[in-house]
Amino acid sequence: MYTPNYLNPSWDEYMDLLNWEARLVQEIEIHRRRRNWGEVAVLKREKQKVAIRRKCLKAALQRRKTSPMTI
């Protein structure tokens, strides 16, 4: 599983996580229509993990934007 860099976050990493979450939503819908409930459960757990990482990365980006630069 992909782990973003929370110390030096970038918007590209945030967008990658957002796209990954969207792909998981699509796959969940596909497996739900096929009534493959075991795979739906696995994908939902993975989506939760990605959503948490995305929220943490967003907070890191906001913190970086508001904190003063130190060299």
PyMOL Python script that loads the backbone (N, CA, C, O; Angstrom):
from pymol import cmd

cmd.read_pdbstr("""\
ATOM      1  N   MET A   1       0.849  -1.182   0.000  1.00  0.00           N
ATOM      2  CA  MET A   1       0.000   0.000   0.000  1.00  0.00           C
ATOM      3  C   MET A   1       0.891   1.241   0.000  1.00  0.00           C
ATOM      4  O   MET A   1       1.928   1.266   0.663  1.00  0.00           O
ATOM      5  N   TYR A   2       0.498   2.234  -0.721  1.00  0.00           N
ATOM      6  CA  TYR A   2       1.237   3.476  -0.879  1.00  0.00           C
ATOM      7  C   TYR A   2       1.140   4.336   0.379  1.00  0.00           C
ATOM      8  O   TYR A   2       0.048   4.573   0.896  1.00  0.00           O
ATOM      9  N   THR A   3       2.308   4.809   0.874  1.00  0.00           N
ATOM     10  CA  THR A   3       2.336   5.693   2.034  1.00  0.00           C
ATOM     11  C   THR A   3       2.907   7.036   1.593  1.00  0.00           C
ATOM     12  O   THR A   3       4.057   7.095   1.157  1.00  0.00           O
ATOM     13  N   PRO A   4       2.136   8.112   1.695  1.00  0.00           N
ATOM     14  CA  PRO A   4       2.626   9.425   1.274  1.00  0.00           C
ATOM     15  C   PRO A   4       3.655   9.984   2.250  1.00  0.00           C
ATOM     16  O   PRO A   4       3.765   9.523   3.386  1.00  0.00           O
ATOM     17  N   ASN A   5       4.394  10.965   1.800  1.00  0.00           N
ATOM     18  CA  ASN A   5       5.386  11.636   2.617  1.00  0.00           C
ATOM     19  C   ASN A   5       4.694  12.766   3.373  1.00  0.00           C
ATOM     20  O   ASN A   5       4.414  13.821   2.804  1.00  0.00           O
ATOM     21  N   TYR A   6       4.420  12.543   4.659  1.00  0.00           N
ATOM     22  CA  TYR A   6       3.690  13.529   5.445  1.00  0.00           C
ATOM     23  C   TYR A   6       4.579  14.700   5.879  1.00  0.00           C
ATOM     24  O   TYR A   6       4.070  15.778   6.188  1.00  0.00           O
ATOM     25  N   LEU A   7       5.902  14.499   5.905  1.00  0.00           N
ATOM     26  CA  LEU A   7       6.805  15.576   6.322  1.00  0.00           C
ATOM     27  C   LEU A   7       7.016  16.601   5.212  1.00  0.00           C
ATOM     28  O   LEU A   7       7.180  17.791   5.483  1.00  0.00           O
ATOM     29  N   ASN A   8       7.011  16.147   3.981  1.00  0.00           N
ATOM     30  CA  ASN A   8       7.171  17.042   2.839  1.00  0.00           C
ATOM     31  C   ASN A   8       6.074  16.716   1.818  1.00  0.00           C
ATOM     32  O   ASN A   8       6.363  16.153   0.763  1.00  0.00           O
ATOM     33  N   PRO A   9       4.825  17.065   2.124  1.00  0.00           N
ATOM     34  CA  PRO A   9       3.706  16.667   1.266  1.00  0.00           C
ATOM     35  C   PRO A   9       3.667  17.452  -0.043  1.00  0.00           C
ATOM     36  O   PRO A   9       4.171  18.571  -0.136  1.00  0.00           O
ATOM     37  N   SER A  10       3.060  16.837  -1.039  1.00  0.00           N
ATOM     38  CA  SER A  10       2.871  17.528  -2.322  1.00  0.00           C
ATOM     39  C   SER A  10       1.437  17.318  -2.785  1.00  0.00           C
ATOM     40  O   SER A  10       0.772  16.359  -2.392  1.00  0.00           O
ATOM     41  N   TRP A  11       0.977  18.234  -3.625  1.00  0.00           N
ATOM     42  CA  TRP A  11      -0.383  18.131  -4.138  1.00  0.00           C
ATOM     43  C   TRP A  11      -0.518  16.946  -5.084  1.00  0.00           C
ATOM     44  O   TRP A  11      -1.607  16.390  -5.228  1.00  0.00           O
ATOM     45  N   ASP A  12       0.578  16.555  -5.730  1.00  0.00           N
ATOM     46  CA  ASP A  12       0.519  15.393  -6.616  1.00  0.00           C
ATOM     47  C   ASP A  12       0.200  14.128  -5.829  1.00  0.00           C
ATOM     48  O   ASP A  12      -0.581  13.292  -6.281  1.00  0.00           O
ATOM     49  N   GLU A  13       0.808  13.988  -4.646  1.00  0.00           N
ATOM     50  CA  GLU A  13       0.501  12.837  -3.800  1.00  0.00           C
ATOM     51  C   GLU A  13      -0.956  12.864  -3.363  1.00  0.00           C
ATOM     52  O   GLU A  13      -1.619  11.827  -3.332  1.00  0.00           O
ATOM     53  N   TYR A  14      -1.451  14.046  -3.028  1.00  0.00           N
ATOM     54  CA  TYR A  14      -2.849  14.179  -2.624  1.00  0.00           C
ATOM     55  C   TYR A  14      -3.777  13.775  -3.773  1.00  0.00           C
ATOM     56  O   TYR A  14      -4.756  13.059  -3.561  1.00  0.00           O
ATOM     57  N   MET A  15      -3.470  14.231  -4.978  1.00  0.00           N
ATOM     58  CA  MET A  15      -4.302  13.901  -6.127  1.00  0.00           C
ATOM     59  C   MET A  15      -4.222  12.405  -6.442  1.00  0.00           C
ATOM     60  O   MET A  15      -5.222  11.811  -6.844  1.00  0.00           O
ATOM     61  N   ASP A  16      -3.044  11.785  -6.267  1.00  0.00           N
ATOM     62  CA  ASP A  16      -2.918  10.344  -6.478  1.00  0.00           C
ATOM     63  C   ASP A  16      -3.826   9.580  -5.517  1.00  0.00           C
ATOM     64  O   ASP A  16      -4.507   8.636  -5.917  1.00  0.00           O
ATOM     65  N   LEU A  17      -3.833   9.993  -4.238  1.00  0.00           N
ATOM     66  CA  LEU A  17      -4.701   9.332  -3.265  1.00  0.00           C
ATOM     67  C   LEU A  17      -6.178   9.550  -3.604  1.00  0.00           C
ATOM     68  O   LEU A  17      -6.995   8.642  -3.451  1.00  0.00           O
ATOM     69  N   LEU A  18      -6.513  10.746  -4.059  1.00  0.00           N
ATOM     70  CA  LEU A  18      -7.899  11.035  -4.434  1.00  0.00           C
ATOM     71  C   LEU A  18      -8.333  10.165  -5.615  1.00  0.00           C
ATOM     72  O   LEU A  18      -9.441   9.629  -5.624  1.00  0.00           O
ATOM     73  N   ASN A  19      -7.454  10.028  -6.610  1.00  0.00           N
ATOM     74  CA  ASN A  19      -7.767   9.180  -7.766  1.00  0.00           C
ATOM     75  C   ASN A  19      -7.862   7.712  -7.366  1.00  0.00           C
ATOM     76  O   ASN A  19      -8.712   6.982  -7.876  1.00  0.00           O
ATOM     77  N   TRP A  20      -6.987   7.275  -6.452  1.00  0.00           N
ATOM     78  CA  TRP A  20      -7.012   5.890  -5.991  1.00  0.00           C
ATOM     79  C   TRP A  20      -8.331   5.605  -5.260  1.00  0.00           C
ATOM     80  O   TRP A  20      -8.938   4.548  -5.436  1.00  0.00           O
ATOM     81  N   GLU A  21      -8.754   6.563  -4.445  1.00  0.00           N
ATOM     82  CA  GLU A  21     -10.021   6.404  -3.731  1.00  0.00           C
ATOM     83  C   GLU A  21     -11.194   6.322  -4.718  1.00  0.00           C
ATOM     84  O   GLU A  21     -12.113   5.525  -4.529  1.00  0.00           O
ATOM     85  N   ALA A  22     -11.158   7.133  -5.750  1.00  0.00           N
ATOM     86  CA  ALA A  22     -12.224   7.109  -6.765  1.00  0.00           C
ATOM     87  C   ALA A  22     -12.238   5.771  -7.506  1.00  0.00           C
ATOM     88  O   ALA A  22     -13.304   5.231  -7.799  1.00  0.00           O
ATOM     89  N   ARG A  23     -11.055   5.244  -7.806  1.00  0.00           N
ATOM     90  CA  ARG A  23     -10.980   3.942  -8.476  1.00  0.00           C
ATOM     91  C   ARG A  23     -11.553   2.841  -7.591  1.00  0.00           C
ATOM     92  O   ARG A  23     -12.238   1.941  -8.076  1.00  0.00           O
ATOM     93  N   LEU A  24     -11.270   2.916  -6.286  1.00  0.00           N
ATOM     94  CA  LEU A  24     -11.801   1.919  -5.361  1.00  0.00           C
ATOM     95  C   LEU A  24     -13.329   1.985  -5.294  1.00  0.00           C
ATOM     96  O   LEU A  24     -13.993   0.953  -5.197  1.00  0.00           O
ATOM     97  N   VAL A  25     -13.881   3.189  -5.346  1.00  0.00           N
ATOM     98  CA  VAL A  25     -15.339   3.339  -5.349  1.00  0.00           C
ATOM     99  C   VAL A  25     -15.927   2.651  -6.577  1.00  0.00           C
ATOM    100  O   VAL A  25     -16.952   1.976  -6.483  1.00  0.00           O
ATOM    101  N   GLN A  26     -15.284   2.821  -7.722  1.00  0.00           N
ATOM    102  CA  GLN A  26     -15.760   2.179  -8.939  1.00  0.00           C
ATOM    103  C   GLN A  26     -15.682   0.659  -8.832  1.00  0.00           C
ATOM    104  O   GLN A  26     -16.613  -0.044  -9.227  1.00  0.00           O
ATOM    105  N   GLU A  27     -14.570   0.153  -8.295  1.00  0.00           N
ATOM    106  CA  GLU A  27     -14.423  -1.294  -8.157  1.00  0.00           C
ATOM    107  C   GLU A  27     -15.424  -1.870  -7.165  1.00  0.00           C
ATOM    108  O   GLU A  27     -15.938  -2.971  -7.366  1.00  0.00           O
ATOM    109  N   ILE A  28     -15.702  -1.132  -6.098  1.00  0.00           N
ATOM    110  CA  ILE A  28     -16.711  -1.583  -5.134  1.00  0.00           C
ATOM    111  C   ILE A  28     -18.058  -1.716  -5.827  1.00  0.00           C
ATOM    112  O   ILE A  28     -18.775  -2.692  -5.605  1.00  0.00           O
ATOM    113  N   GLU A  29     -18.403  -0.757  -6.657  1.00  0.00           N
ATOM    114  CA  GLU A  29     -19.689  -0.804  -7.361  1.00  0.00           C
ATOM    115  C   GLU A  29     -19.732  -1.985  -8.335  1.00  0.00           C
ATOM    116  O   GLU A  29     -20.759  -2.653  -8.453  1.00  0.00           O
ATOM    117  N   ILE A  30     -18.637  -2.238  -9.023  1.00  0.00           N
ATOM    118  CA  ILE A  30     -18.591  -3.373  -9.955  1.00  0.00           C
ATOM    119  C   ILE A  30     -18.812  -4.680  -9.206  1.00  0.00           C
ATOM    120  O   ILE A  30     -19.618  -5.507  -9.632  1.00  0.00           O
ATOM    121  N   HIS A  31     -18.105  -4.875  -8.094  1.00  0.00           N
ATOM    122  CA  HIS A  31     -18.225  -6.124  -7.345  1.00  0.00           C
ATOM    123  C   HIS A  31     -19.577  -6.232  -6.636  1.00  0.00           C
ATOM    124  O   HIS A  31     -20.086  -7.333  -6.429  1.00  0.00           O
ATOM    125  N   ARG A  32     -20.149  -5.101  -6.269  1.00  0.00           N
ATOM    126  CA  ARG A  32     -21.488  -5.125  -5.655  1.00  0.00           C
ATOM    127  C   ARG A  32     -22.524  -5.615  -6.668  1.00  0.00           C
ATOM    128  O   ARG A  32     -23.416  -6.392  -6.327  1.00  0.00           O
ATOM    129  N   ARG A  33     -22.400  -5.157  -7.910  1.00  0.00           N
ATOM    130  CA  ARG A  33     -23.350  -5.597  -8.945  1.00  0.00           C
ATOM    131  C   ARG A  33     -23.193  -7.083  -9.253  1.00  0.00           C
ATOM    132  O   ARG A  33     -24.159  -7.761  -9.605  1.00  0.00           O
ATOM    133  N   ARG A  34     -21.957  -7.582  -9.115  1.00  0.00           N
ATOM    134  CA  ARG A  34     -21.702  -9.010  -9.340  1.00  0.00           C
ATOM    135  C   ARG A  34     -22.025  -9.853  -8.106  1.00  0.00           C
ATOM    136  O   ARG A  34     -21.946 -11.081  -8.142  1.00  0.00           O
ATOM    137  N   ARG A  35     -22.388  -9.179  -7.017  1.00  0.00           N
ATOM    138  CA  ARG A  35     -22.717  -9.833  -5.746  1.00  0.00           C
ATOM    139  C   ARG A  35     -21.530 -10.609  -5.187  1.00  0.00           C
ATOM    140  O   ARG A  35     -21.683 -11.696  -4.630  1.00  0.00           O
ATOM    141  N   ASN A  36     -20.351 -10.030  -5.348  1.00  0.00           N
ATOM    142  CA  ASN A  36     -19.123 -10.611  -4.815  1.00  0.00           C
ATOM    143  C   ASN A  36     -18.842  -9.913  -3.480  1.00  0.00           C
ATOM    144  O   ASN A  36     -17.983  -9.035  -3.401  1.00  0.00           O
ATOM    145  N   TRP A  37     -19.566 -10.309  -2.442  1.00  0.00           N
ATOM    146  CA  TRP A  37     -19.571  -9.572  -1.166  1.00  0.00           C
ATOM    147  C   TRP A  37     -18.232  -9.645  -0.434  1.00  0.00           C
ATOM    148  O   TRP A  37     -17.870  -8.707   0.278  1.00  0.00           O
ATOM    149  N   GLY A  38     -17.505 -10.722  -0.594  1.00  0.00           N
ATOM    150  CA  GLY A  38     -16.196 -10.820   0.058  1.00  0.00           C
ATOM    151  C   GLY A  38     -15.232  -9.771  -0.475  1.00  0.00           C
ATOM    152  O   GLY A  38     -14.517  -9.120   0.288  1.00  0.00           O
ATOM    153  N   GLU A  39     -15.222  -9.618  -1.778  1.00  0.00           N
ATOM    154  CA  GLU A  39     -14.343  -8.610  -2.396  1.00  0.00           C
ATOM    155  C   GLU A  39     -14.805  -7.197  -2.062  1.00  0.00           C
ATOM    156  O   GLU A  39     -13.980  -6.296  -1.906  1.00  0.00           O
ATOM    157  N   VAL A  40     -16.110  -6.997  -1.953  1.00  0.00           N
ATOM    158  CA  VAL A  40     -16.644  -5.678  -1.576  1.00  0.00           C
ATOM    159  C   VAL A  40     -16.138  -5.299  -0.187  1.00  0.00           C
ATOM    160  O   VAL A  40     -15.736  -4.156   0.033  1.00  0.00           O
ATOM    161  N   ALA A  41     -16.154  -6.237   0.742  1.00  0.00           N
ATOM    162  CA  ALA A  41     -15.697  -5.955   2.104  1.00  0.00           C
ATOM    163  C   ALA A  41     -14.219  -5.588   2.130  1.00  0.00           C
ATOM    164  O   ALA A  41     -13.819  -4.662   2.836  1.00  0.00           O
ATOM    165  N   VAL A  42     -13.406  -6.312   1.362  1.00  0.00           N
ATOM    166  CA  VAL A  42     -11.967  -6.030   1.301  1.00  0.00           C
ATOM    167  C   VAL A  42     -11.721  -4.646   0.702  1.00  0.00           C
ATOM    168  O   VAL A  42     -10.906  -3.880   1.215  1.00  0.00           O
ATOM    169  N   LEU A  43     -12.419  -4.333  -0.370  1.00  0.00           N
ATOM    170  CA  LEU A  43     -12.239  -3.041  -1.030  1.00  0.00           C
ATOM    171  C   LEU A  43     -12.716  -1.883  -0.151  1.00  0.00           C
ATOM    172  O   LEU A  43     -12.119  -0.807  -0.176  1.00  0.00           O
ATOM    173  N   LYS A  44     -13.774  -2.089   0.619  1.00  0.00           N
ATOM    174  CA  LYS A  44     -14.264  -1.040   1.514  1.00  0.00           C
ATOM    175  C   LYS A  44     -13.244  -0.731   2.604  1.00  0.00           C
ATOM    176  O   LYS A  44     -13.035   0.431   2.953  1.00  0.00           O
ATOM    177  N   ARG A  45     -12.604  -1.782   3.146  1.00  0.00           N
ATOM    178  CA  ARG A  45     -11.565  -1.547   4.159  1.00  0.00           C
ATOM    179  C   ARG A  45     -10.384  -0.788   3.564  1.00  0.00           C
ATOM    180  O   ARG A  45      -9.839   0.117   4.196  1.00  0.00           O
ATOM    181  N   GLU A  46      -9.995  -1.156   2.355  1.00  0.00           N
ATOM    182  CA  GLU A  46      -8.889  -0.458   1.693  1.00  0.00           C
ATOM    183  C   GLU A  46      -9.265   0.998   1.410  1.00  0.00           C
ATOM    184  O   GLU A  46      -8.433   1.894   1.550  1.00  0.00           O
ATOM    185  N   LYS A  47     -10.514   1.230   1.015  1.00  0.00           N
ATOM    186  CA  LYS A  47     -10.970   2.599   0.762  1.00  0.00           C
ATOM    187  C   LYS A  47     -10.927   3.433   2.039  1.00  0.00           C
ATOM    188  O   LYS A  47     -10.567   4.610   1.996  1.00  0.00           O
ATOM    189  N   GLN A  48     -11.289   2.838   3.169  1.00  0.00           N
ATOM    190  CA  GLN A  48     -11.214   3.557   4.442  1.00  0.00           C
ATOM    191  C   GLN A  48      -9.782   3.959   4.750  1.00  0.00           C
ATOM    192  O   GLN A  48      -9.534   5.080   5.193  1.00  0.00           O
ATOM    193  N   LYS A  49      -8.840   3.056   4.521  1.00  0.00           N
ATOM    194  CA  LYS A  49      -7.423   3.357   4.777  1.00  0.00           C
ATOM    195  C   LYS A  49      -6.943   4.494   3.877  1.00  0.00           C
ATOM    196  O   LYS A  49      -6.245   5.402   4.329  1.00  0.00           O
ATOM    197  N   VAL A  50      -7.320   4.437   2.607  1.00  0.00           N
ATOM    198  CA  VAL A  50      -6.915   5.482   1.660  1.00  0.00           C
ATOM    199  C   VAL A  50      -7.542   6.812   2.053  1.00  0.00           C
ATOM    200  O   VAL A  50      -6.886   7.849   1.954  1.00  0.00           O
ATOM    201  N   ALA A  51      -8.795   6.808   2.495  1.00  0.00           N
ATOM    202  CA  ALA A  51      -9.467   8.041   2.900  1.00  0.00           C
ATOM    203  C   ALA A  51      -8.772   8.657   4.114  1.00  0.00           C
ATOM    204  O   ALA A  51      -8.618   9.877   4.183  1.00  0.00           O
ATOM    205  N   ILE A  52      -8.354   7.832   5.068  1.00  0.00           N
ATOM    206  CA  ILE A  52      -7.637   8.350   6.235  1.00  0.00           C
ATOM    207  C   ILE A  52      -6.313   8.955   5.817  1.00  0.00           C
ATOM    208  O   ILE A  52      -5.952  10.038   6.277  1.00  0.00           O
ATOM    209  N   ARG A  53      -5.581   8.265   4.946  1.00  0.00           N
ATOM    210  CA  ARG A  53      -4.299   8.806   4.478  1.00  0.00           C
ATOM    211  C   ARG A  53      -4.491  10.120   3.725  1.00  0.00           C
ATOM    212  O   ARG A  53      -3.703  11.054   3.869  1.00  0.00           O
ATOM    213  N   ARG A  54      -5.551  10.175   2.923  1.00  0.00           N
ATOM    214  CA  ARG A  54      -5.823  11.400   2.160  1.00  0.00           C
ATOM    215  C   ARG A  54      -6.133  12.564   3.100  1.00  0.00           C
ATOM    216  O   ARG A  54      -5.659  13.679   2.884  1.00  0.00           O
ATOM    217  N   LYS A  55      -6.922  12.309   4.136  1.00  0.00           N
ATOM    218  CA  LYS A  55      -7.257  13.368   5.096  1.00  0.00           C
ATOM    219  C   LYS A  55      -6.030  13.824   5.864  1.00  0.00           C
ATOM    220  O   LYS A  55      -5.862  15.018   6.113  1.00  0.00           O
ATOM    221  N   CYS A  56      -5.169  12.886   6.243  1.00  0.00           N
ATOM    222  CA  CYS A  56      -3.936  13.248   6.950  1.00  0.00           C
ATOM    223  C   CYS A  56      -3.011  14.066   6.050  1.00  0.00           C
ATOM    224  O   CYS A  56      -2.393  15.033   6.494  1.00  0.00           O
ATOM    225  N   LEU A  57      -2.925  13.667   4.789  1.00  0.00           N
ATOM    226  CA  LEU A  57      -2.081  14.401   3.857  1.00  0.00           C
ATOM    227  C   LEU A  57      -2.630  15.800   3.615  1.00  0.00           C
ATOM    228  O   LEU A  57      -1.862  16.754   3.491  1.00  0.00           O
ATOM    229  N   LYS A  58      -3.949  15.930   3.548  1.00  0.00           N
ATOM    230  CA  LYS A  58      -4.559  17.249   3.368  1.00  0.00           C
ATOM    231  C   LYS A  58      -4.232  18.144   4.559  1.00  0.00           C
ATOM    232  O   LYS A  58      -3.923  19.322   4.385  1.00  0.00           O
ATOM    233  N   ALA A  59      -4.297  17.590   5.765  1.00  0.00           N
ATOM    234  CA  ALA A  59      -3.950  18.364   6.958  1.00  0.00           C
ATOM    235  C   ALA A  59      -2.483  18.766   6.934  1.00  0.00           C
ATOM    236  O   ALA A  59      -2.142  19.882   7.325  1.00  0.00           O
ATOM    237  N   ALA A  60      -1.611  17.870   6.480  1.00  0.00           N
ATOM    238  CA  ALA A  60      -0.190  18.193   6.387  1.00  0.00           C
ATOM    239  C   ALA A  60       0.058  19.292   5.360  1.00  0.00           C
ATOM    240  O   ALA A  60       0.901  20.165   5.568  1.00  0.00           O
ATOM    241  N   LEU A  61      -0.675  19.245   4.257  1.00  0.00           N
ATOM    242  CA  LEU A  61      -0.546  20.297   3.242  1.00  0.00           C
ATOM    243  C   LEU A  61      -1.015  21.642   3.788  1.00  0.00           C
ATOM    244  O   LEU A  61      -0.382  22.670   3.547  1.00  0.00           O
ATOM    245  N   GLN A  62      -2.115  21.634   4.516  1.00  0.00           N
ATOM    246  CA  GLN A  62      -2.622  22.884   5.083  1.00  0.00           C
ATOM    247  C   GLN A  62      -1.668  23.423   6.143  1.00  0.00           C
ATOM    248  O   GLN A  62      -1.457  24.633   6.233  1.00  0.00           O
ATOM    249  N   ARG A  63      -1.095  22.536   6.939  1.00  0.00           N
ATOM    250  CA  ARG A  63      -0.145  22.966   7.962  1.00  0.00           C
ATOM    251  C   ARG A  63       1.103  23.567   7.314  1.00  0.00           C
ATOM    252  O   ARG A  63       1.630  24.578   7.780  1.00  0.00           O
ATOM    253  N   ARG A  64       1.568  22.933   6.234  1.00  0.00           N
ATOM    254  CA  ARG A  64       2.763  23.428   5.538  1.00  0.00           C
ATOM    255  C   ARG A  64       2.492  24.802   4.941  1.00  0.00           C
ATOM    256  O   ARG A  64       3.373  25.661   4.922  1.00  0.00           O
ATOM    257  N   LYS A  65       1.270  25.009   4.451  1.00  0.00           N
ATOM    258  CA  LYS A  65       0.924  26.280   3.811  1.00  0.00           C
ATOM    259  C   LYS A  65       0.861  27.410   4.842  1.00  0.00           C
ATOM    260  O   LYS A  65       1.200  28.551   4.525  1.00  0.00           O
ATOM    261  N   THR A  66       0.429  27.105   6.076  1.00  0.00           N
ATOM    262  CA  THR A  66       0.262  28.154   7.067  1.00  0.00           C
ATOM    263  C   THR A  66       1.480  28.337   7.964  1.00  0.00           C
ATOM    264  O   THR A  66       1.622  29.380   8.602  1.00  0.00           O
ATOM    265  N   SER A  67       2.365  27.335   8.023  1.00  0.00           N
ATOM    266  CA  SER A  67       3.523  27.457   8.916  1.00  0.00           C
ATOM    267  C   SER A  67       4.633  28.236   8.226  1.00  0.00           C
ATOM    268  O   SER A  67       4.767  28.161   7.004  1.00  0.00           O
ATOM    269  N   PRO A  68       5.431  28.982   8.983  1.00  0.00           N
ATOM    270  CA  PRO A  68       6.529  29.737   8.390  1.00  0.00           C
ATOM    271  C   PRO A  68       7.627  28.792   7.913  1.00  0.00           C
ATOM    272  O   PRO A  68       7.835  27.719   8.481  1.00  0.00           O
ATOM    273  N   MET A  69       8.310  29.203   6.880  1.00  0.00           N
ATOM    274  CA  MET A  69       9.396  28.398   6.332  1.00  0.00           C
ATOM    275  C   MET A  69      10.610  28.480   7.235  1.00  0.00           C
ATOM    276  O   MET A  69      10.987  29.571   7.664  1.00  0.00           O
ATOM    277  N   THR A  70      11.228  27.352   7.532  1.00  0.00           N
ATOM    278  CA  THR A  70      12.462  27.328   8.311  1.00  0.00           C
ATOM    279  C   THR A  70      13.551  26.682   7.489  1.00  0.00           C
ATOM    280  O   THR A  70      13.324  25.677   6.816  1.00  0.00           O
ATOM    281  N   ILE A  71      14.707  27.249   7.546  1.00  0.00           N
ATOM    282  CA  ILE A  71      15.827  26.719   6.761  1.00  0.00           C
ATOM    283  C   ILE A  71      16.879  26.165   7.688  1.00  0.00           C
ATOM    284  O   ILE A  71      17.908  25.669   7.229  1.00  0.00           O
TER     285      ILE A  71
END
""", "prot")
cmd.dss("prot")
cmd.show_as("cartoon", "prot")
cmd.util.cbc("prot")
cmd.orient("prot")
